């Protein structure tokens, strides 16, 4: 939040990358109050709960989808460590498709 305070009102645009809805709301609110254009960035495969905070605020949301040579081993390692990630990805896939 210290960085958000330094950028608010000074930067041309700020991308807030977090999956924490409480942190996202606080950061985006401070930026909007300062008149700083902002957006929320999230990584596909993790819970997209912060997206539900940004959209009602009129803040654009970008969801990054990892790909490339290293993606599959990284993904499998993450799923092996936290199997719930697979359920999150499936849930978000179906929720996102329904809203298109």
C-alpha positions as a Python dict, from the first residue, in 0.01 Angstrom:
ca = {
    (1, 'X'): (0, 0, 0),
    (2, 'X'): (301, 229, 46),
    (3, 'X'): (373, 195, -325),
    (4, 'X'): (7, 262, -412),
    (5, 'X'): (22, 580, -202),
    (6, 'X'): (337, 692, -386),
    (7, 'X'): (181, 626, -728),
    (8, 'X'): (-169, 762, -659),
    (9, 'X'): (-214, 1092, -837),
    (10, 'X'): (134, 1072, -995),
    (11, 'X'): (133, 775, -1236),
    (12, 'X'): (-40, 771, -1574),
    (13, 'X'): (-180, 422, -1500),
    (14, 'X'): (-129, 161, -1230),
    (15, 'X'): (-184, -214, -1261),
    (16, 'X'): (-265, -380, -930),
    (17, 'X'): (-172, -749, -934),
    (18, 'X'): (-329, -933, -642),
    (19, 'X'): (-572, -1212, -566),
    (20, 'X'): (-654, -1068, -223),
    (21, 'X'): (-996, -898, -248),
    (22, 'X'): (-941, -681, 62),
    (23, 'X'): (-607, -554, -68),
    (24, 'X'): (-749, -502, -417),
    (25, 'X'): (-1040, -293, -287),
    (26, 'X'): (-811, -76, -74),
    (27, 'X'): (-556, -20, -352),
    (28, 'X'): (-810, 45, -628),
    (29, 'X'): (-1012, 280, -407),
    (30, 'X'): (-704, 489, -324),
    (31, 'X'): (-606, 509, -689),
    (32, 'X'): (-956, 606, -802),
    (33, 'X'): (-985, 873, -531),
    (34, 'X'): (-658, 1023, -657),
    (35, 'X'): (-788, 1014, -1016),
    (36, 'X'): (-526, 761, -1126),
    (37, 'X'): (-641, 521, -1399),
    (38, 'X'): (-593, 163, -1281),
    (39, 'X'): (-666, -198, -1359),
    (40, 'X'): (-656, -530, -1176),
    (41, 'X'): (-438, -815, -1298),
    (42, 'X'): (-486, -1177, -1196),
    (43, 'X'): (-327, -1509, -1286),
    (44, 'X'): (-549, -1778, -1437),
    (45, 'X'): (-566, -2088, -1220),
    (46, 'X'): (-581, -1903, -889),
    (47, 'X'): (-906, -1783, -733),
    (48, 'X'): (-1039, -1476, -916),
    (49, 'X'): (-1217, -1334, -611),
    (50, 'X'): (-1056, -990, -646),
    (51, 'X'): (-1220, -967, -990),
    (52, 'X'): (-1555, -946, -813),
    (53, 'X'): (-1428, -637, -629),
    (54, 'X'): (-1290, -457, -935),
    (55, 'X'): (-1578, -499, -1178),
    (56, 'X'): (-1843, -313, -970),
    (57, 'X'): (-1588, -31, -927),
    (58, 'X'): (-1561, -1, -1306),
    (59, 'X'): (-1199, -115, -1299),
    (60, 'X'): (-1085, -324, -1597),
    (61, 'X'): (-959, -673, -1517),
    (62, 'X'): (-688, -864, -1701),
    (63, 'X'): (-646, -1234, -1647),
    (64, 'X'): (-307, -1369, -1749),
    (65, 'X'): (-294, -1722, -1884),
    (66, 'X'): (50, -1879, -1849),
    (67, 'X'): (183, -2065, -2151),
    (68, 'X'): (506, -2168, -2317),
    (69, 'X'): (762, -2441, -2263),
    (70, 'X'): (789, -2405, -1885),
    (71, 'X'): (418, -2371, -1818),
    (72, 'X'): (322, -2737, -1799),
    (73, 'X'): (593, -2846, -1551),
    (74, 'X'): (528, -2535, -1342),
    (75, 'X'): (153, -2599, -1345),
    (76, 'X'): (187, -2966, -1255),
    (77, 'X'): (424, -2882, -971),
    (78, 'X'): (182, -2622, -836),
    (79, 'X'): (-111, -2867, -858),
    (80, 'X'): (93, -3137, -687),
    (81, 'X'): (167, -2897, -400),
    (82, 'X'): (-188, -2759, -382),
    (83, 'X'): (-447, -2983, -553),
    (84, 'X'): (-720, -2727, -485),
    (85, 'X'): (-573, -2520, -769),
    (86, 'X'): (-726, -2763, -1019),
    (87, 'X'): (-1072, -2703, -872),
    (88, 'X'): (-1018, -2324, -877),
    (89, 'X'): (-917, -2333, -1243),
    (90, 'X'): (-1220, -2543, -1340),
    (91, 'X'): (-1457, -2319, -1145),
    (92, 'X'): (-1314, -2002, -1297),
    (93, 'X'): (-1321, -2152, -1647),
    (94, 'X'): (-1693, -2226, -1623),
    (95, 'X'): (-1780, -1897, -1449),
    (96, 'X'): (-1589, -1697, -1709),
    (97, 'X'): (-1750, -1882, -2000),
    (98, 'X'): (-2094, -1817, -1857),
    (99, 'X'): (-2031, -1441, -1842),
    (100, 'X'): (-1905, -1414, -2205),
}
